[in-house]
Amino acid sequence: MSASHSNPARGLATRLTHAGRKPEDFHGFVNPPVVHASTVLFPDSKTMLTGAQPFHYARRGNPTTNALEDAVTEIEGAAGARLAPSGLAAISLALLSCLSSGDHVLITDSAYGPTRNLAETTLRRLGIDVDYYDPTIGAGIAALFKPNTKAVMTEAPGSLTFEMQDIPAIAEVAHAAGALVLMDNTWATACFFRAIEHGVDLSIQAGTKYLVGHSDAMLGTVAASPRALDGLVETYGALGLHVGPDDVFLGLRGLRTMDVRLRHHMASGLEIARWLQTRPEVARVRHPALPEDPGHAIWKRDFTGACGLFAFDFIDSVSLEQSHAFLDALKLFGLGYSWGGFESLAIPVRLKGARTATPLPEGGPSIRLHIGLEDVADIRGDLEAGFAALKG
């Protein structure tokens, strides 16, 4: 089967298995080839001058990169997609594709830290006006629009605080004002949230996480609605972005098992989250798929699943030093800043000072967990060792 034979009515797992593959173009081989190339030759000067062949120069694409772009386009339900060498590069590409000097952008106060750094350094240096908004504002965001507001950056849930956003309500307001909606959709991916269908114009993923899935490649993707595609393609070409074919291949490999892995992460993550709710040391578990979570109603309405990433807050009496002892006692959990791979990870979360529009209430220390593919009993046992270290 090839991408040209794909059927949007087929199930997600089927589309993930077949999207972007054209065995008939490559002598029947199941996987697209890994093309290492820079120069592309033309048969004659007329073809060279008219561009009448599929590939002109490798920076603009080759069979490997096109295969993943085609697959992302199909899975996202987008008009087109482009790749970037990291998730942050994908965010940068998306923002720069729709903002110019003198424009105004609204960014959720729960945004990924490097997104805020990009806004405070590069965007402001380019003369772009930046404001942050309460992630739970929904349609109330209309009051923050200015005549020069060109884009709204969303992230649902926030990757540290896990608030949900009402994306359809925000998109309706933004489109009425002529602005584009961007979304960091790395947490749910297009498997569990169809961002384009919910009004998002530029759906961004750190493919490093669940798309690659094996903690062995850096990758970003941006999928565009029809109204945002021209700007994305133009900016991508102007910036000279390109992802190496080996990393693209690892993204294609991960894509095939993405649905299976995500469902395992979700099931294990929810089991651990519910168990953490019973622990006397835990004040709150930040996971929108839990019925007690403030964002659960939006998650249940718009999302079809959850991943393995969430956080929990210790009770007030747990000190910062004790939370460090908890982390240092973990053996299965690695202490690392990424997530989405096969392994469980944990990091301390510094909520104080992380917000400017909506300060968070003070409480006990917070820990963010990524629940990997290990046996749940072993994951729970490792966390129990961490809780025991609190008392030690």
C-alpha positions as CSV (number, residue, x, y, z in Angstrom):
1,M,0.0,0.0,0.0
2,S,1.2,3.5,-0.6
3,A,0.2,6.9,0.7
4,S,-1.7,7.5,-2.5
5,H,-3.8,4.5,-1.7
6,S,-4.6,5.5,1.9
7,N,-8.1,5.8,3.2
8,P,-8.9,8.3,5.9
9,A,-11.8,6.1,7.0
10,R,-9.4,3.4,8.1
11,G,-8.4,3.1,11.7
12,L,-5.5,5.0,13.2
13,A,-3.3,2.0,13.7
14,T,-3.8,1.1,10.0
15,R,-2.9,4.6,8.8
16,L,0.2,4.8,11.1
17,T,1.3,1.5,9.6
18,H,1.0,2.5,6.0
19,A,1.2,6.3,5.8
20,G,4.1,7.6,3.7
21,R,5.1,4.2,2.3
22,K,5.3,3.6,-1.4
23,P,6.9,0.2,-1.9
24,E,6.2,0.3,-5.6
25,D,8.6,3.2,-6.0
26,F,11.4,1.4,-4.4
27,H,11.5,-2.1,-5.9
28,G,8.9,-3.4,-3.4
29,F,10.9,-2.7,-0.2
30,V,8.6,-2.1,2.7
31,N,10.4,0.9,4.2
32,P,11.4,4.0,2.3
33,P,15.1,4.1,1.7
34,V,17.5,6.2,3.7
35,V,18.8,8.6,1.1
36,H,22.2,10.3,2.0
37,A,22.6,13.0,-0.5
38,S,23.2,16.7,-1.2
39,T,23.5,17.2,-4.9
40,V,20.8,16.1,-7.3
41,L,21.6,15.8,-11.0
42,F,19.4,16.9,-13.9
43,P,19.3,15.0,-17.3
44,D,19.4,18.3,-19.3
45,S,19.4,22.1,-19.0
46,K,15.7,22.4,-19.8
47,T,14.8,20.1,-16.8
48,M,17.2,22.1,-14.6
49,L,15.7,25.5,-15.5
50,T,12.1,24.4,-15.3
51,G,12.4,22.3,-12.2
52,A,10.6,19.5,-14.0
53,Q,11.7,16.7,-11.7
54,P,10.7,15.7,-8.2
55,F,13.9,16.7,-6.4
56,H,16.2,19.6,-7.1
57,Y,18.5,19.9,-4.0
58,A,18.5,17.7,-0.9
59,R,17.9,20.6,1.5
60,R,14.5,20.9,-0.1
61,G,13.7,17.2,0.4
62,N,14.5,13.7,-0.7
63,P,12.5,10.4,-0.7
64,T,13.2,9.8,3.0
65,T,12.1,13.3,4.2
66,N,9.1,13.3,1.9
67,A,7.9,10.0,3.2
68,L,7.7,11.3,6.8
69,E,6.2,14.6,5.7
70,D,3.6,12.7,3.8
71,A,2.9,10.5,6.8
72,V,2.6,13.4,9.2
73,T,0.3,15.3,6.8
74,E,-2.0,12.3,6.6
75,I,-2.1,11.5,10.3
76,E,-2.6,15.1,11.3
77,G,-5.3,15.6,8.6
78,A,-3.3,18.6,7.4
79,A,-2.7,20.4,4.1
80,G,1.0,19.8,4.4
81,A,3.8,19.4,6.9
82,R,7.5,20.2,7.3
83,L,10.2,18.7,9.5
84,A,12.7,20.4,11.8
85,P,15.8,19.2,13.6
86,S,14.2,19.4,17.1
87,G,10.9,20.2,18.8
88,L,12.1,23.7,19.6
89,A,13.2,24.3,16.0
90,A,9.6,23.3,15.0
91,I,8.2,25.8,17.4
92,S,10.6,28.5,16.1
93,L,9.7,27.6,12.5
94,A,5.9,27.8,13.2
95,L,6.1,31.1,15.0
96,L,8.4,32.8,12.4
97,S,6.2,31.6,9.6
98,C,3.3,33.8,10.8
99,L,4.9,36.7,12.6
100,S,6.7,39.8,11.5
101,S,8.1,42.9,13.1
102,G,5.3,45.0,14.6
103,D,3.0,42.0,15.1
104,H,1.5,40.8,18.4
105,V,1.4,37.2,19.7
106,L,-0.4,35.7,22.6
107,I,1.3,32.8,24.3
108,T,-0.1,30.5,27.0
109,D,1.4,31.1,30.4
110,S,1.9,27.3,30.7
111,A,4.1,27.1,27.6
112,Y,7.2,24.9,27.4
113,G,10.1,26.9,28.9
114,P,12.2,27.1,25.8
115,T,9.1,28.5,24.0
116,R,9.0,31.4,26.5
117,N,12.8,31.9,26.1
118,L,12.4,32.1,22.3
119,A,9.7,34.7,22.8
120,E,11.6,36.8,25.3
121,T,14.8,36.8,23.3
122,T,14.4,36.3,19.5
123,L,10.8,37.4,19.0
124,R,11.2,40.6,21.1
125,R,14.5,41.3,19.4
126,L,12.7,41.1,16.0
127,G,10.2,43.7,17.2
128,I,7.3,41.3,17.9
129,D,5.1,42.2,20.9
130,V,4.5,39.3,23.2
131,D,1.9,38.8,25.9
132,Y,1.1,35.8,28.1
133,Y,-2.4,34.6,29.0
134,D,-4.1,32.3,31.5
135,P,-4.2,28.9,29.9
136,T,-7.8,28.4,31.3
137,I,-9.1,31.6,29.8
138,G,-11.0,30.0,26.8
139,A,-13.1,32.4,24.8
140,G,-12.2,35.1,27.3
141,I,-9.0,35.5,25.3
142,A,-10.9,37.9,23.1
143,A,-10.3,40.7,25.6
144,L,-6.5,40.3,25.1
145,F,-6.5,40.8,21.3
146,K,-5.0,43.9,19.8
147,P,-5.4,45.2,16.2
148,N,-2.0,43.7,15.4
149,T,-2.5,40.3,17.0
150,K,-1.5,37.7,14.4
151,A,-1.1,34.5,16.3
152,V,-2.1,32.6,19.5
153,M,0.3,29.9,20.8
154,T,-1.4,27.1,22.8
155,E,-0.2,24.0,24.6
156,A,-2.6,21.4,26.0
157,P,-1.9,20.3,28.6
158,G,1.0,22.5,29.7
159,S,4.1,20.2,30.0
160,L,4.8,21.2,33.6
161,T,1.5,22.3,35.2
162,F,-0.8,20.2,33.0
163,E,-3.7,22.7,32.7
164,M,-6.0,22.0,29.8
165,Q,-7.0,24.6,27.2
166,D,-10.3,25.1,25.4
167,I,-8.7,25.0,21.9
168,P,-11.9,25.2,19.9
169,A,-13.1,28.3,21.8
170,I,-9.7,30.0,21.4
171,A,-9.6,29.1,17.7
172,E,-13.0,30.6,17.1
173,V,-12.0,33.9,18.7
174,A,-8.6,33.9,16.9
175,H,-10.0,33.2,13.5
176,A,-12.7,35.9,13.9
177,A,-9.9,38.3,14.4
178,G,-7.8,37.1,11.5
179,A,-5.1,35.4,13.6
180,L,-3.6,31.9,13.3
181,V,-3.6,29.3,16.1
182,L,-0.5,27.4,16.9
183,M,-0.4,24.4,19.3
184,D,2.3,22.4,20.9
185,N,0.6,19.0,20.6
186,T,3.5,16.8,21.8
187,W,1.7,15.5,24.8
188,A,-1.3,14.0,23.0
189,T,0.1,13.8,19.5
190,A,-2.3,13.6,16.5
191,C,-3.1,10.1,17.8
192,F,-5.1,11.4,20.7
193,F,-5.9,15.0,19.6
194,R,-6.6,16.0,16.1
195,A,-5.5,19.6,16.4
196,I,-6.2,20.7,12.8
197,E,-9.8,19.4,13.1
198,H,-10.2,21.5,16.3
199,G,-9.2,24.7,14.7
200,V,-5.4,24.7,15.0
201,D,-3.5,26.1,12.0
202,L,0.0,25.0,12.9
203,S,0.1,21.7,14.9
204,I,3.6,21.2,16.4
205,Q,5.2,18.1,17.8
206,A,8.6,17.4,19.3
207,G,9.0,14.2,17.3
208,T,11.9,13.5,19.6
209,K,9.3,12.3,22.1
210,Y,6.6,9.8,21.0
211,L,7.1,9.9,17.3
212,V,10.7,8.6,17.5
213,G,9.8,6.8,20.8
214,H,13.2,5.3,21.5
215,S,15.3,8.2,22.9
216,D,17.7,8.0,20.0
217,A,16.9,11.0,17.6
218,M,16.0,14.6,17.6
219,L,13.1,15.7,15.4
220,G,10.3,18.2,15.1
221,T,7.2,18.4,12.9
222,V,4.9,21.1,11.9
223,A,1.6,20.3,10.2
224,A,-0.4,23.2,8.6
225,S,-4.0,24.0,7.8
226,P,-4.6,25.4,4.3
227,R,-4.5,29.0,5.5
228,A,-1.1,28.5,7.1
229,L,0.7,26.2,4.6
230,D,2.1,28.9,2.3
231,G,3.8,30.7,5.2
232,L,5.2,27.5,6.6
233,V,6.7,26.3,3.3
234,E,8.2,29.7,2.5
235,T,9.8,30.2,5.9
236,Y,11.0,26.6,6.0
237,G,12.8,27.1,2.7
238,A,14.2,30.6,3.7
239,L,15.7,29.3,6.9
240,G,17.4,26.4,5.2
241,L,16.1,23.8,7.7
242,H,16.9,20.2,7.0
243,V,16.8,17.0,9.1
244,G,19.4,14.3,8.5
245,P,18.0,11.1,6.8
246,D,19.0,8.8,9.6
247,D,17.0,10.8,12.1
248,V,14.1,10.9,9.7
249,F,14.3,7.1,9.3
250,L,14.1,6.7,13.0
251,G,11.0,8.9,13.0
252,L,9.4,6.7,10.3
253,R,10.3,3.6,12.3
254,G,8.8,5.0,15.5
255,L,5.6,6.1,13.7
256,R,4.6,2.5,12.9
257,T,4.3,1.5,16.6
258,M,3.2,4.9,17.9
259,D,-0.4,3.9,18.6
260,V,0.6,0.7,20.5
261,R,3.2,2.5,22.6
262,L,1.0,5.4,23.4
263,R,-1.8,3.2,24.6
264,H,0.6,1.3,26.9
265,H,2.0,4.6,28.2
266,M,-1.5,5.8,28.9
267,A,-2.7,2.6,30.7
268,S,0.4,2.4,32.9
269,G,0.5,6.2,33.5
270,L,-3.1,6.2,34.7
271,E,-2.6,3.2,37.0
272,I,0.4,5.0,38.6
273,A,-1.4,8.3,38.8
274,R,-4.4,6.7,40.6
275,W,-2.0,4.9,43.0
276,L,-0.2,8.2,43.7
277,Q,-3.6,9.8,44.7
278,T,-3.7,7.3,47.6
279,R,-0.3,8.2,48.9
280,P,-0.4,10.3,52.1
281,E,2.7,12.2,50.9
282,V,0.9,13.5,47.8
283,A,-1.3,16.6,47.8
284,R,-2.3,16.5,44.2
285,V,-1.8,14.6,41.0
286,R,-1.7,16.7,37.8
287,H,-3.2,14.5,35.1
288,P,-6.1,15.7,33.0
289,A,-7.4,12.2,32.4
290,L,-8.2,11.8,36.1
291,P,-11.9,12.8,36.9
292,E,-10.7,14.9,39.8
293,D,-8.5,17.1,37.6
294,P,-9.8,20.7,36.9
295,G,-9.2,20.1,33.1
296,H,-10.8,16.7,32.9
297,A,-14.1,17.9,31.2
298,I,-12.2,19.5,28.3
299,W,-9.9,16.5,28.0
300,K,-12.8,14.1,27.9
301,R,-14.7,16.3,25.4
302,D,-11.8,16.8,22.9
303,F,-9.2,14.1,23.5
304,T,-9.3,10.4,22.8
305,G,-6.4,9.4,25.0
306,A,-3.5,10.5,27.2
307,C,0.2,9.8,27.3
308,G,2.5,8.8,30.1
309,L,3.5,12.3,31.2
310,F,2.1,13.9,34.3
311,A,3.2,15.5,37.6
312,F,2.3,15.4,41.3
313,D,2.7,17.8,44.2
314,F,4.0,16.7,47.6
315,I,2.2,17.9,50.7
316,D,3.4,21.2,52.2
317,S,5.4,19.5,55.0
318,V,7.7,17.8,52.4
319,S,10.8,19.9,52.0
320,L,12.8,20.5,48.9
321,E,15.6,18.5,50.3
322,Q,13.3,15.6,50.9
323,S,12.0,15.7,47.3
324,H,15.6,15.5,46.2
325,A,16.1,12.4,48.4
326,F,13.0,10.9,46.7
327,L,14.5,11.4,43.2
328,D,17.9,10.2,44.2
329,A,16.4,6.9,45.6
330,L,14.9,6.0,42.2
331,K,16.6,3.3,40.2
332,L,14.3,2.5,37.3
333,F,13.4,6.2,36.7
334,G,16.2,8.1,35.0
335,L,16.7,11.7,35.9
336,G,16.4,13.3,32.5
337,Y,14.7,16.2,30.8
338,S,13.1,14.5,27.8
339,W,10.1,12.1,27.7
340,G,8.2,10.0,25.3
341,G,10.8,7.2,25.1
342,F,10.5,3.6,26.2
343,E,12.0,4.4,29.6
344,S,10.6,6.1,32.7
345,L,12.0,9.5,33.7
346,A,11.6,11.9,36.5
347,I,12.5,15.6,37.1
348,P,11.9,18.2,39.8
349,V,9.5,20.9,38.7
350,R,10.1,24.5,39.8
351,L,6.6,26.1,39.6
352,K,7.6,29.2,41.5
353,G,8.4,32.0,39.0
354,A,7.4,29.9,36.0
355,R,4.4,32.1,35.3
356,T,3.8,35.7,34.7
357,A,0.2,36.1,33.8
358,T,-1.3,33.7,36.4
359,P,1.0,33.1,39.4
360,L,0.5,29.6,40.9
361,P,-0.3,29.0,44.6
362,E,2.6,28.0,46.8
363,G,2.6,24.4,47.9
364,G,5.0,21.4,48.3
365,P,7.6,20.5,45.8
366,S,6.5,19.0,42.5
367,I,7.8,16.1,40.5
368,R,7.1,15.3,36.8
369,L,7.1,11.7,35.8
370,H,7.1,10.0,32.4
371,I,5.8,6.5,32.8
372,G,7.7,4.2,30.4
373,L,7.1,0.7,29.1
374,E,8.4,-1.2,32.2
375,D,6.1,-3.4,34.2
376,V,3.8,-1.3,36.4
377,A,4.6,-3.3,39.5
378,D,8.3,-2.5,39.1
379,I,7.5,1.2,38.5
380,R,5.4,1.3,41.6
381,G,8.1,-0.4,43.6
382,D,10.7,2.1,42.5
383,L,8.4,5.0,43.5
384,E,7.8,3.3,46.9
385,A,11.6,3.3,47.4
386,G,11.5,7.0,46.7
387,F,8.7,7.6,49.3
388,A,10.7,5.6,51.8
389,A,13.6,7.9,51.3
390,L,11.5,10.8,52.4
391,K,11.3,9.4,55.9
392,G,14.9,8.4,55.9
